[in-house]
Every structure is written in structure tokens, then in C-alpha cells.
Amino acid sequence: MWEFGKDADTIVKEEGLVQITDTGAIEEIVKQVIANNPQPVADFKSGNGKAIGFLVGQVMKESKGRANPGMVNQLLQKYLKD
């Protein structure tokens, strides 16, 4: 900000750091992560609550850390209960 005289919002957008809050976009990543990680999904469904942490991590990795973590948790819970 100091060096270029730009405001924070402009820098965040230019650097691709905007958080993803589009439910549809996050939902697609969640579905992909669930499909690609059958063992952690099975672990979660068999009562291992810690397995969801791994899955959240995978979603965050796929979204390059830009997915809204609250939405990620909600969507994972939704799809893993089915």
C-alpha cells in the first residue's frame, strides 16, 4: 500500500486474494474432494469426527485458501450426512 499508493481492496483483487463466498463454486470443490477421498469420508461416517478436518484442508488446498471456511464446513456436513 505504501509503495504503490493503492488501497487494500485494490491490492486484494489484483493479487487474487478475494475470499470465495459463492456457494456454487465451493460446493463443486466439496463434491470433488469427497469423491477423491473415500477413506476420510468413510472414517467420518463411522464416527471419526477428526476426519472432517482433513477434508476441510483439502477443500482449502483446492481453493488455494480462498474458500470461506464456514461455508466449507457447512457444505461438508451437508454432503457427508447423506
Chimera marker file (.cmm) of the C-alpha trace (Angstrom):
<marker_set name="trace">
<marker id="1" x="0.000" y="0.000" z="0.000" r="1" g="1" b="0" radius="0.5"/>
<marker id="2" x="2.731" y="2.392" z="0.958" r="1" g="1" b="0" radius="0.5"/>
<marker id="3" x="4.917" y="1.620" z="-2.025" r="1" g="1" b="0" radius="0.5"/>
<marker id="4" x="2.259" y="1.842" z="-4.738" r="1" g="1" b="0" radius="0.5"/>
<marker id="5" x="-0.332" y="4.102" z="-3.118" r="1" g="1" b="0" radius="0.5"/>
<marker id="6" x="-3.144" y="1.605" z="-3.663" r="1" g="1" b="0" radius="0.5"/>
<marker id="7" x="-5.894" y="0.828" z="-1.184" r="1" g="1" b="0" radius="0.5"/>
<marker id="8" x="-6.246" y="-2.600" z="0.404" r="1" g="1" b="0" radius="0.5"/>
<marker id="9" x="-9.286" y="-3.632" z="-1.671" r="1" g="1" b="0" radius="0.5"/>
<marker id="10" x="-7.451" y="-2.951" z="-4.926" r="1" g="1" b="0" radius="0.5"/>
<marker id="11" x="-4.392" y="-4.916" z="-3.835" r="1" g="1" b="0" radius="0.5"/>
<marker id="12" x="-6.502" y="-7.865" z="-2.659" r="1" g="1" b="0" radius="0.5"/>
<marker id="13" x="-8.298" y="-8.020" z="-6.023" r="1" g="1" b="0" radius="0.5"/>
<marker id="14" x="-5.119" y="-7.612" z="-8.079" r="1" g="1" b="0" radius="0.5"/>
<marker id="15" x="-3.318" y="-10.340" z="-6.141" r="1" g="1" b="0" radius="0.5"/>
<marker id="16" x="-6.230" y="-12.799" z="-6.386" r="1" g="1" b="0" radius="0.5"/>
<marker id="17" x="-6.757" y="-12.891" z="-2.635" r="1" g="1" b="0" radius="0.5"/>
<marker id="18" x="-10.526" y="-12.370" z="-2.631" r="1" g="1" b="0" radius="0.5"/>
<marker id="19" x="-12.327" y="-14.925" z="-0.500" r="1" g="1" b="0" radius="0.5"/>
<marker id="20" x="-14.655" y="-17.267" z="-2.376" r="1" g="1" b="0" radius="0.5"/>
<marker id="21" x="-18.147" y="-16.975" z="-0.926" r="1" g="1" b="0" radius="0.5"/>
<marker id="22" x="-20.047" y="-18.296" z="-3.945" r="1" g="1" b="0" radius="0.5"/>
<marker id="23" x="-21.855" y="-21.352" z="-2.612" r="1" g="1" b="0" radius="0.5"/>
<marker id="24" x="-21.928" y="-22.987" z="-6.040" r="1" g="1" b="0" radius="0.5"/>
<marker id="25" x="-18.178" y="-22.700" z="-6.528" r="1" g="1" b="0" radius="0.5"/>
<marker id="26" x="-17.408" y="-24.042" z="-3.066" r="1" g="1" b="0" radius="0.5"/>
<marker id="27" x="-19.987" y="-26.792" z="-3.490" r="1" g="1" b="0" radius="0.5"/>
<marker id="28" x="-18.230" y="-28.084" z="-6.612" r="1" g="1" b="0" radius="0.5"/>
<marker id="29" x="-14.897" y="-28.228" z="-4.795" r="1" g="1" b="0" radius="0.5"/>
<marker id="30" x="-16.520" y="-30.000" z="-1.820" r="1" g="1" b="0" radius="0.5"/>
<marker id="31" x="-18.073" y="-32.629" z="-4.119" r="1" g="1" b="0" radius="0.5"/>
<marker id="32" x="-14.727" y="-33.177" z="-5.831" r="1" g="1" b="0" radius="0.5"/>
<marker id="33" x="-12.878" y="-33.554" z="-2.522" r="1" g="1" b="0" radius="0.5"/>
<marker id="34" x="-15.480" y="-36.028" z="-1.230" r="1" g="1" b="0" radius="0.5"/>
<marker id="35" x="-15.220" y="-38.086" z="-4.430" r="1" g="1" b="0" radius="0.5"/>
<marker id="36" x="-11.415" y="-38.092" z="-4.336" r="1" g="1" b="0" radius="0.5"/>
<marker id="37" x="-11.054" y="-39.032" z="-0.649" r="1" g="1" b="0" radius="0.5"/>
<marker id="38" x="-13.201" y="-42.108" z="0.072" r="1" g="1" b="0" radius="0.5"/>
<marker id="39" x="-11.231" y="-43.240" z="3.139" r="1" g="1" b="0" radius="0.5"/>
<marker id="40" x="-11.532" y="-39.992" z="5.137" r="1" g="1" b="0" radius="0.5"/>
<marker id="41" x="-15.218" y="-39.861" z="4.146" r="1" g="1" b="0" radius="0.5"/>
<marker id="42" x="-15.707" y="-43.415" z="5.431" r="1" g="1" b="0" radius="0.5"/>
<marker id="43" x="-13.794" y="-42.537" z="8.597" r="1" g="1" b="0" radius="0.5"/>
<marker id="44" x="-16.061" y="-39.546" z="9.223" r="1" g="1" b="0" radius="0.5"/>
<marker id="45" x="-19.208" y="-41.573" z="8.585" r="1" g="1" b="0" radius="0.5"/>
<marker id="46" x="-18.003" y="-44.242" z="11.019" r="1" g="1" b="0" radius="0.5"/>
<marker id="47" x="-17.712" y="-41.679" z="13.798" r="1" g="1" b="0" radius="0.5"/>
<marker id="48" x="-14.235" y="-40.210" z="13.428" r="1" g="1" b="0" radius="0.5"/>
<marker id="49" x="-15.067" y="-36.513" z="13.688" r="1" g="1" b="0" radius="0.5"/>
<marker id="50" x="-11.448" y="-35.534" z="13.127" r="1" g="1" b="0" radius="0.5"/>
<marker id="51" x="-11.606" y="-36.761" z="9.527" r="1" g="1" b="0" radius="0.5"/>
<marker id="52" x="-13.581" y="-33.681" z="8.574" r="1" g="1" b="0" radius="0.5"/>
<marker id="53" x="-10.528" y="-31.577" z="9.378" r="1" g="1" b="0" radius="0.5"/>
<marker id="54" x="-8.604" y="-33.373" z="6.661" r="1" g="1" b="0" radius="0.5"/>
<marker id="55" x="-11.425" y="-32.813" z="4.190" r="1" g="1" b="0" radius="0.5"/>
<marker id="56" x="-11.650" y="-29.113" z="5.075" r="1" g="1" b="0" radius="0.5"/>
<marker id="57" x="-7.920" y="-28.906" z="4.465" r="1" g="1" b="0" radius="0.5"/>
<marker id="58" x="-8.297" y="-30.493" z="1.054" r="1" g="1" b="0" radius="0.5"/>
<marker id="59" x="-11.025" y="-28.031" z="0.078" r="1" g="1" b="0" radius="0.5"/>
<marker id="60" x="-8.871" y="-25.142" z="1.249" r="1" g="1" b="0" radius="0.5"/>
<marker id="61" x="-5.949" y="-26.551" z="-0.737" r="1" g="1" b="0" radius="0.5"/>
<marker id="62" x="-8.056" y="-26.846" z="-3.899" r="1" g="1" b="0" radius="0.5"/>
<marker id="63" x="-9.364" y="-23.302" z="-3.481" r="1" g="1" b="0" radius="0.5"/>
<marker id="64" x="-5.846" y="-22.006" z="-2.745" r="1" g="1" b="0" radius="0.5"/>
<marker id="65" x="-7.026" y="-20.958" z="0.705" r="1" g="1" b="0" radius="0.5"/>
<marker id="66" x="-9.708" y="-18.655" z="-0.636" r="1" g="1" b="0" radius="0.5"/>
<marker id="67" x="-12.877" y="-20.626" z="0.221" r="1" g="1" b="0" radius="0.5"/>
<marker id="68" x="-14.909" y="-19.319" z="3.129" r="1" g="1" b="0" radius="0.5"/>
<marker id="69" x="-14.116" y="-21.842" z="5.915" r="1" g="1" b="0" radius="0.5"/>
<marker id="70" x="-17.564" y="-21.573" z="7.491" r="1" g="1" b="0" radius="0.5"/>
<marker id="71" x="-19.236" y="-22.398" z="4.198" r="1" g="1" b="0" radius="0.5"/>
<marker id="72" x="-16.804" y="-25.255" z="3.619" r="1" g="1" b="0" radius="0.5"/>
<marker id="73" x="-17.707" y="-26.815" z="6.975" r="1" g="1" b="0" radius="0.5"/>
<marker id="74" x="-21.448" y="-26.389" z="6.383" r="1" g="1" b="0" radius="0.5"/>
<marker id="75" x="-21.300" y="-27.930" z="2.918" r="1" g="1" b="0" radius="0.5"/>
<marker id="76" x="-19.124" y="-30.830" z="4.032" r="1" g="1" b="0" radius="0.5"/>
<marker id="77" x="-21.507" y="-31.568" z="6.906" r="1" g="1" b="0" radius="0.5"/>
<marker id="78" x="-24.443" y="-31.419" z="4.481" r="1" g="1" b="0" radius="0.5"/>
<marker id="79" x="-22.929" y="-33.806" z="1.925" r="1" g="1" b="0" radius="0.5"/>
<marker id="80" x="-21.406" y="-36.201" z="4.422" r="1" g="1" b="0" radius="0.5"/>
<marker id="81" x="-24.733" y="-36.765" z="6.207" r="1" g="1" b="0" radius="0.5"/>
<marker id="82" x="-26.306" y="-38.142" z="3.021" r="1" g="1" b="0" radius="0.5"/>
<link id1="1" id2="2" r="1" g="1" b="0" radius="0.2"/>
<link id1="2" id2="3" r="1" g="1" b="0" radius="0.2"/>
<link id1="3" id2="4" r="1" g="1" b="0" radius="0.2"/>
<link id1="4" id2="5" r="1" g="1" b="0" radius="0.2"/>
<link id1="5" id2="6" r="1" g="1" b="0" radius="0.2"/>
<link id1="6" id2="7" r="1" g="1" b="0" radius="0.2"/>
<link id1="7" id2="8" r="1" g="1" b="0" radius="0.2"/>
<link id1="8" id2="9" r="1" g="1" b="0" radius="0.2"/>
<link id1="9" id2="10" r="1" g="1" b="0" radius="0.2"/>
<link id1="10" id2="11" r="1" g="1" b="0" radius="0.2"/>
<link id1="11" id2="12" r="1" g="1" b="0" radius="0.2"/>
<link id1="12" id2="13" r="1" g="1" b="0" radius="0.2"/>
<link id1="13" id2="14" r="1" g="1" b="0" radius="0.2"/>
<link id1="14" id2="15" r="1" g="1" b="0" radius="0.2"/>
<link id1="15" id2="16" r="1" g="1" b="0" radius="0.2"/>
<link id1="16" id2="17" r="1" g="1" b="0" radius="0.2"/>
<link id1="17" id2="18" r="1" g="1" b="0" radius="0.2"/>
<link id1="18" id2="19" r="1" g="1" b="0" radius="0.2"/>
<link id1="19" id2="20" r="1" g="1" b="0" radius="0.2"/>
<link id1="20" id2="21" r="1" g="1" b="0" radius="0.2"/>
<link id1="21" id2="22" r="1" g="1" b="0" radius="0.2"/>
<link id1="22" id2="23" r="1" g="1" b="0" radius="0.2"/>
<link id1="23" id2="24" r="1" g="1" b="0" radius="0.2"/>
<link id1="24" id2="25" r="1" g="1" b="0" radius="0.2"/>
<link id1="25" id2="26" r="1" g="1" b="0" radius="0.2"/>
<link id1="26" id2="27" r="1" g="1" b="0" radius="0.2"/>
<link id1="27" id2="28" r="1" g="1" b="0" radius="0.2"/>
<link id1="28" id2="29" r="1" g="1" b="0" radius="0.2"/>
<link id1="29" id2="30" r="1" g="1" b="0" radius="0.2"/>
<link id1="30" id2="31" r="1" g="1" b="0" radius="0.2"/>
<link id1="31" id2="32" r="1" g="1" b="0" radius="0.2"/>
<link id1="32" id2="33" r="1" g="1" b="0" radius="0.2"/>
<link id1="33" id2="34" r="1" g="1" b="0" radius="0.2"/>
<link id1="34" id2="35" r="1" g="1" b="0" radius="0.2"/>
<link id1="35" id2="36" r="1" g="1" b="0" radius="0.2"/>
<link id1="36" id2="37" r="1" g="1" b="0" radius="0.2"/>
<link id1="37" id2="38" r="1" g="1" b="0" radius="0.2"/>
<link id1="38" id2="39" r="1" g="1" b="0" radius="0.2"/>
<link id1="39" id2="40" r="1" g="1" b="0" radius="0.2"/>
<link id1="40" id2="41" r="1" g="1" b="0" radius="0.2"/>
<link id1="41" id2="42" r="1" g="1" b="0" radius="0.2"/>
<link id1="42" id2="43" r="1" g="1" b="0" radius="0.2"/>
<link id1="43" id2="44" r="1" g="1" b="0" radius="0.2"/>
<link id1="44" id2="45" r="1" g="1" b="0" radius="0.2"/>
<link id1="45" id2="46" r="1" g="1" b="0" radius="0.2"/>
<link id1="46" id2="47" r="1" g="1" b="0" radius="0.2"/>
<link id1="47" id2="48" r="1" g="1" b="0" radius="0.2"/>
<link id1="48" id2="49" r="1" g="1" b="0" radius="0.2"/>
<link id1="49" id2="50" r="1" g="1" b="0" radius="0.2"/>
<link id1="50" id2="51" r="1" g="1" b="0" radius="0.2"/>
<link id1="51" id2="52" r="1" g="1" b="0" radius="0.2"/>
<link id1="52" id2="53" r="1" g="1" b="0" radius="0.2"/>
<link id1="53" id2="54" r="1" g="1" b="0" radius="0.2"/>
<link id1="54" id2="55" r="1" g="1" b="0" radius="0.2"/>
<link id1="55" id2="56" r="1" g="1" b="0" radius="0.2"/>
<link id1="56" id2="57" r="1" g="1" b="0" radius="0.2"/>
<link id1="57" id2="58" r="1" g="1" b="0" radius="0.2"/>
<link id1="58" id2="59" r="1" g="1" b="0" radius="0.2"/>
<link id1="59" id2="60" r="1" g="1" b="0" radius="0.2"/>
<link id1="60" id2="61" r="1" g="1" b="0" radius="0.2"/>
<link id1="61" id2="62" r="1" g="1" b="0" radius="0.2"/>
<link id1="62" id2="63" r="1" g="1" b="0" radius="0.2"/>
<link id1="63" id2="64" r="1" g="1" b="0" radius="0.2"/>
<link id1="64" id2="65" r="1" g="1" b="0" radius="0.2"/>
<link id1="65" id2="66" r="1" g="1" b="0" radius="0.2"/>
<link id1="66" id2="67" r="1" g="1" b="0" radius="0.2"/>
<link id1="67" id2="68" r="1" g="1" b="0" radius="0.2"/>
<link id1="68" id2="69" r="1" g="1" b="0" radius="0.2"/>
<link id1="69" id2="70" r="1" g="1" b="0" radius="0.2"/>
<link id1="70" id2="71" r="1" g="1" b="0" radius="0.2"/>
<link id1="71" id2="72" r="1" g="1" b="0" radius="0.2"/>
<link id1="72" id2="73" r="1" g="1" b="0" radius="0.2"/>
<link id1="73" id2="74" r="1" g="1" b="0" radius="0.2"/>
<link id1="74" id2="75" r="1" g="1" b="0" radius="0.2"/>
<link id1="75" id2="76" r="1" g="1" b="0" radius="0.2"/>
<link id1="76" id2="77" r="1" g="1" b="0" radius="0.2"/>
<link id1="77" id2="78" r="1" g="1" b="0" radius="0.2"/>
<link id1="78" id2="79" r="1" g="1" b="0" radius="0.2"/>
<link id1="79" id2="80" r="1" g="1" b="0" radius="0.2"/>
<link id1="80" id2="81" r="1" g="1" b="0" radius="0.2"/>
<link id1="81" id2="82" r="1" g="1" b="0" radius="0.2"/>
</marker_set>
